[in-house]
Amino acid sequence: MIDRHQPPPVSTGRPPPSSFNIVSHPPPPVAAYCSTAHRRWRLTIVGHPPPRATTIANHPPLTTIAAFQPGNVTRYTAEPREKNIFLQSLCEEGTANLTSNVADQGSSHPQRQITDKERIECLENGVQYWTDFSKVQFHPRSLYELHGSWTDVEKFDNYGIGEEILSAGFQSEEMNERLRFFIEECDHIQGIQFIVDDSGGFSAIAAGFLEDIADEYSNTPVLLYSARSPASYKLGKSPKESVSRALHDAVSFSRLSSCCKLMVPVGLPSLSRSKFSSTLFVEDQKLFHSSAIYAASIHSISIPFRMESHGVNAETLYISGAMDVGGMVQMLAGQARQNMITILDLAMPAHFLNDANNQSTILRSLCSLTPEIEENNDDLHSIESLIVHGAFSGDRRASISEVEKFIHTEYQNELPKPKLYHLTAASCPLPIPLPFPSIFNNRVGRLGELSTTRLRGAERRGSLEVESIPMAARLRSSSAVKPIIETRLGSLRRYGLQRGGFGVELLRSWGFGKEEVEDMGEALGKMMMLLDPNAYGASSDFDSD
């Protein structure tokens, strides 16, 4: 059910793009990159023109922008970036037949073949933009350039800048038209997966886009991933910059959460110092590394949406636990507490199903990718959706029935137990092809099996040493997200409502008056009330009606 040959969509950039996938049930033929009866469309919105995007599409590169004002003319010029070794090798593969014909004619200067090792070294040391490693064949309507956003990434860092770009023209309608084109290709829409870097101006652009989606497709559930790189957590250089950063986070969180059915914050301040360091070798300054982990987790979470449903509780030899986007949103956010802020946990690679004592270790190996949550939160009303694929049992891949048996047993022994959980299992692991970065340490074997000792060879391992890995990912609705909401609510109250303060003026420049700020604070306060165990216990009878 999962394509073994297509790598997960690892995306990074400066700034990272906003993107979304429309998960649908299309008529045949099935898309070439997905072996299920489900097709996913992708639209990526980028800011300043990617250095190589126009070159890939065989259009003349944009090299000059002129701002016409009374008086002097300011001109900005940029040379198109040369293709790196990895992209050059992709081009050479497309002309392999022609090259072989030249060699057959006795050419005395045959072209040197680029080795996989050279490709990997090029990617590890030279990736700056997502176009440096993308080998996806984009649909002509998949990429949309935001006009007027030619700016340095350091200055594209707050909500107001995104608002200015959207209000400067008719770009919203153009983006909606592209979305409409893809949706009309679908017979039925499961939902929309939306991914945005909410640490800067793309947050406002995404909020405006999501509002339009909610108006036009009101019955279509939106699953939103708000992703951040480790670099976005840097401290402000001045008190005003710190206030701006805090208000951006509060406004961004409030606006985005109001435009979707389920929101999943993703991105730790440091992956290299997290629990993931036991199996992964991540350099926090490289977006190429962190984005690969986030993309792999989202790939795993979306597996239930891409399975062919055979009915309730149906199971085959290779898959079990299919669920559509609406079903997952309803399960996690539609219960009595109606908590729509969800935690993403990941085990990459996943541990063996059973250890030396025949005890399952999957749940104990999961680590959170969601920042600012309460650790060791004992929430008796938590709800979980767990996805396990490619798991090992001993020295072989576990069967679907083995996965179900071990996971159900582990949940029974879990203290405290979640109120409700759903398990999706698949036999296929996550493939690790080029251009996946070399982020595994030398405890990870060729098939992703974990060794208790260091393996021979390089300290860092990638697609040459690791073919695939087992994965476990979990979405968890829990009161452990309270610190995320508390911090943003506190920022609004502290900086956004102080009469005559810098924060009030800043919010006004972003287009938010006192009433709008109070409305955002009220919405965040309601989220907090719903997560309070005492308030929930007192109103559970009313909520269940």
N, C-alpha and C positions, 0 to 999 in steps of 0.2 A: 503494500500500500504506500510505501514511501520510496521516492525516487533515489536509488543508490548512487546515481552519477551526478546529480545536480547539487552543487554546494549550497548551503544556506545563504541567504542574501546578506552578506556582511557589508555594512555600509558605514562609511565615515567620511569626513570632509572638513573643510574650513569655510563657513560653518557647516555642520552636518545637515543633510537635507531632511525636510519633512516628507513623509511618504505614507501611503495607505494601501492596503490590499482589499479588494472586494472579493469575498468568498461566496461562490455561487454554485449552482447546479446547472451547467451549460448543456446544450444538446451535443451529440457527437459531431465531429471527432473530438476525442480528448486531447488536451494540450500535450505537446511532445515532452515537456519537462515534468509532467505529473502523471503517474500511472494509475491514478484513481479517476473516478467520474466527477471530480471537482476541479474547477479551474479558478485560479487566482489572478486577478489583474493587478497591476502595480502602476501607480502614478507618483512620480517623485518631483517635488517642488524644490528648486535650488535658488540660492540667493545670487551673489555675483557669479558671472558665467564660469562654470568649471573650466579649468585651463585647457582641457582637451576635448570637451563635449562636442564643440562644433567641428573639430578636426575629424573625430570618429564618424560623424554624420556626413563627411565629405562636403561640408559647407565652408566658405571662406572664414577663417578665424577672425573674431572680433578683436581688433587691435587698437582702436582709437575711440575715445569718447570725448566729446567737446561740450562744455557748458556755456551757452550763449547768454551773456549778460551785457548790459551797457558798459562799454569800456573794454577792458582786457578780456582775452579768451584763455581759459584754462584748459590745457590738454593733458590727458593721461594716456600713456601708451604702454602696451605690454606685449612682449614677444610670446608667441605660442610655445608651450612647453614641448620639449622633445619626448617622444615615446620612450619609456624605459625598456629594459631588456625583456621583461615579462610581456608587455604589449607588443613588442617587436616579434617575439616568438609566436604570438597568436596570429599576427599577420603572415608570418612565414608558413605557418601550418595551412593557411588558406591558399597559399601558392606553392604547396609542396609538389604538385604534379608538374608544374612548370619548371621548378628547380630540378626535378629528376630528369626531365627531358633535356635540359641543358647539360647535365652531367653525362647523360648517355651520348651526347654529341661530342664528348671528349674535351670539355672545357678544362683548361689548365689552371683555372683559379676557382675551384669549387667553394661555395659559401660555407663558412664554418657553422656547425650546428651548435645551438645554445643548449647547454645542459640544464637539467632540473636544479642542480646545485646552484648554478649561476642565477637562475630565476628566483630561487628562494632568498639568496643573499641580496639580490636587488630589491625584493619586496621588504625584507626585514630592515634594510638600511635606507631605503629611498622613498617610502610611501608618504606622501603629504596630503593627497586628495583621494576621494573615493574612486575617481576615474583612473587612478594609478594601478588599480588591481581588478576593476570590474570587467568581467568577460560576458556579461549579460547582453543579449541582443534586445535592445529596447524597442518597443512599439513607437512609431513616430509621434504618437500623442502622449507618451509616458513621461517625458521630461518637459517641465515648464519653467522657463526662466522668469524670475521676478524683475521686471524693468525698474530701473532707478535704484537698484540695491548694490551698485558698484561701490563697495566700501570695505574697509579693513575689518577683519573678523573681530578684533578687539573693540571696535566701535559699534558692532551689531549685537549689543549685549543687554538691551533692556526692552521692556514691553512697548514703550512709546515709539521706538524706531519702527517696529513692525506695524504699528497702527498708522504711522505716517506713510509707509509704503503702500498699504492697502487703500488708504483714502486718497492717494495721489492719482488714481486712474480707474480703469474699468477691469482691473486684473481679476477681481473676484468672479465676475461673470465669465471670463475666459477659463478660469479654473473649473467653475461649475459645468461649463460646456464639455470640458474634457472628461470630467467625472460622469456626466450624463451619457457620453458616448460609450464608455465601458459598461455602465449599468444596463444600457439598452442591448448589449451583447448577451445578457444573462436572461435565462428563463425565470429564474427565481433567485433572490438574494438572501443568503443566510445572514449576512451582516458585513460590517466594514471593520477591518483592523487598521488602526491609524497609529503611526509612529512619528513622534516629534521630539526634537531636542528643545525642551522648554526653558533652557538656561538663558535665552536671548530673544532677539526679535522674532524668530520663527514661532514663538509662543502665541503672539498676537495674531499672526497670519493664520495659524492653525485654529485658533478660537473663532476667528471670523469665518473660516471655511466650514468648521463644524457646525456653526449656527445655521449656515445655509443648508447643510446636509440635514440637520434636524427639522428645518422648515419644509424641505422638499421631500424627504424620505422619513417621515415621522415614525413609521412602523419598523424601520430598519435599525437593529441594535448596533451601536458603535462600541468597540473594544479599543480603548486608547492606552498606548504605552508612552509615557513621558520619560524619555531617556536622557541621561546626562553623562558627560565624560568626567573622569577624575579632575581634569584641569578646571572645570567649572566651579569647583568648590574653593577656589583661592579667595583669601580674605581681601576686603576692600583696602585700597591704599590710603583712604582718608575717611573721616566720619561720614561725610556726605555720600561717598561711594558705598559705604557699608549700609546706610539707610536705603539707598537706591536698590542695592542688591536684595535687601530684606523685603522691600515693597514689591519688587519684581516677582520674587518667589511667591508672595502672598496673592498678588493679583493673578499671576499665571495659574496657580493652583486653583483658585476660586473660579476663574473663567473657564478653564479647560474642564474641570470636573462638572460644571453645569451643562456642558455640551455633549456628554457621553453617558452611556449606561453603566460602564465599568471602566475604572481608571487604575492603571498599574504603574506606579513610579519605579523606575529602573535606573541604577547607577550608583555605585559606592564611591566615596571619596578616595579610596585606595583599594585596588584589587591585589596589589603585591603584598600588602600587610593584612589581608583578610584571611579567612579560613580556606579560601581557594588556593592559597599558596602551597598547600600540602600536595597538590597534584599539578598546578599550573605555574608557569614561569612567565609572569606578566610584567611588562614595563608600563607604568601608569602614564608616562608622557606620550606613549604611542597609541593613538586612537585606533590604529590598525589592530592592536591587540584587544583593547576593551570592547570594541564594536563586534569583534568576532564572537566573544562570549555572549554578549547581549543578543546578537542575531541567532546564535545556536539555541539559546533559551526560548526565544520567541518561535523559532522553527519547531521546537519540541512541544510547546504549549498549543500550537495550531494543528498538531497531528489529529486530534479528534474531529476537527472540522473537515479534514481531507479524507476521512474514512468513508467508505460506502456503508450506510446504515442497513443492517439486516433485521431491524426490529429491536424491541426492548430486550435487554439482557442477552442479545445474540452474540455468538462467539464463533470465530473461524480458527483455522490452524495458525493464522498469522496476525490477526487483529482482534481486539475486544474493546468495547466501551466507546463506540462512536457517539459523538455529540455535536450538535451544530452550535453556532455562535450564540443564538438566542437562548438555547438550553443552558449553556454555561453561564451566561449573564443572569438568567433567571435563578439558577441555583445559588450563585455566589452573592448576588445583590438583591434578589427578589424575595428573600425570606423575611421573617418578622422584623428583624433589626434593620434591614435595608441598607447595609453598609456597602457602598460602591467603590471604596478605596481598598485595593487588594494587594497583597504581598506576593512577590515572585521569588520562589526558592529554587535552587538548582544544585544538582550533583553532576559534575563534569570532570572526568567520567564517573558514571554511577558505580558504586561498589558492587561486589558480588551479592547475589541474593542471600546467601547464607555463609557465615564464617565457620571457623573450625568447630564451634559449638552448635552448628546447625541453626543459628539464629540470624534472621534477616537483618540487614544493616542499611537498607535503602533509606528509610526515614531518618535514621541517625546521621546519615552523610549529607543531608540537604542543608545548604547554606543560603542565606538570604541575599538577593541582589537589590532589595529595596532598602534605601537608607533611612535613618532616623527612626527606626522602630524599637519597641521595647523587647529586649531579649528575655527569654524564659517567661513569656507571658502565658499564664494559665487561664485561657479563655474557654469556658465550658460551652460557649455558643459558636465556636469557630466552625467554618465550613471549608472543605478542601476539595480541589480537583487535582489529582495526581496522574501524571503521564510517565510511563516507564517504557523505554524501547531499546531493544538490543541487549538486555541484561544477561549476565552470566550466572550459571549455576554450576559451580565447580569449574571444570575446564571446557565447558561447552555453553552454547547459547541456551538459555532457559526457554521452555515451551510457554505458551500463553497460560495454560492451566497452572503451571508451576509458579509463574509470576503472581497470578491471582491468589493462589493458596498462601504464598509467603507474605504478600502484602496484607491480605486480610488478617492473617495471624498477627502480624506486627501491629496493625491498628488495634486489634483486640487487647494487646499487651501495652498499648500506649497509655500513658498517664500525663495529663488528662486526655481523654478521648475527644475527638471532634464530634460536634453534634451530628454532622453529616459529611460523608466523603464519597467521591466518585473516582473510580480507577479506569484509566485507559491504558491498554497494553498493546505493544506491537513488537514483532520479532526483529525488524530491521533496525540496525544501529545508525548513528549519525556518520555519514561518510566524511573523510578528511582529505579532499583533493586540493591541488593547487587552485586558488591562491590562498588557502587557509594559512594563517601565520603559525610560526613555530613557537607554540606557547605551552607545550606539555613538558613536564620534567622527566627525568630518567627513571621514574617509577611506573610510567605508562608504557605498556607493551604494544605490539603491532596492532592488535585487535582491540586495544583500549583496556585490556585487563590490567589490574593494579597489582604490583609486586610489593612485598614487604621490604625488599632490599633494592638498592640502586642497580639498574641494569647497565651493562657495558655500552660504551659509545658516548655520544655527545651528551652534555648536560641538558641541552635544550633539544626537543624533538618536534618534528613537524610532519608534513605530508609524505616525506620520503621514508620516515620511520614508523608512522602510525597511519593505518589504512582507514580505520573507523573506530568509534568509541560508543559504549553504551551510555545512555542518558536517562536522567530522571529530573523532571521539572514539576513544580507545583504552584498553583494559584491558591492563595489562602485568605479567606475573609476572616479577619480577627481584629479585636480591639487593640492589638499591638501597634496599629497605625496611629493611635491617638497623638503621639509626639509630633508627627508630621503636621496634623491639623492644628494642634495647640501652638506650634511655633508660628505658623502663618497667621492664625487668628490674633496672636499676641502682637505680631508686627503691624497688622492693620490698626489695632487699637492704640498701639504706642506711637506710631509714626503717622498714620493716615488720618487721625481725628484730632490731633493737637492743633488748636487754632493758632494760625500764624506760623506754624512750624514748616521746616523745609519739606517734609514729607507731603503735607497738604498741597503745597504749590507744585511739587513734582507730579503727584497724581492728577492734579488739574491739567498740567501740561500733557499728560497722557490721555486726557479726555474723560476723567472720572471726577464728578462732583461729590459733594458730601453725601447725597442720597444714594448714589451708586456704591460708595465705599461702605455705607451702613448696610446696604443690601448684601454686599459680599460678606461682611462680618456676620450678618444674621444667618446666611447660608452655612458658613463654617461652624457657627455656634450650634446649628441644628445637627450637623454631622457629629459634633462632640456629644450632644445629648443622646443621640441614637446609640452611641458606642458606650455610654456609661452603664455598667451592669445594673446598678440600682434602678435607674430610670427605665431600663429595658424590662427588668423584672416586674416593675409596677404596672407597665403598660402592655405586657405580653398578651393578656387576654383580649384587649382591644385590637392589637395588631393582627392577631390570628383570625379575626372574624372576616 
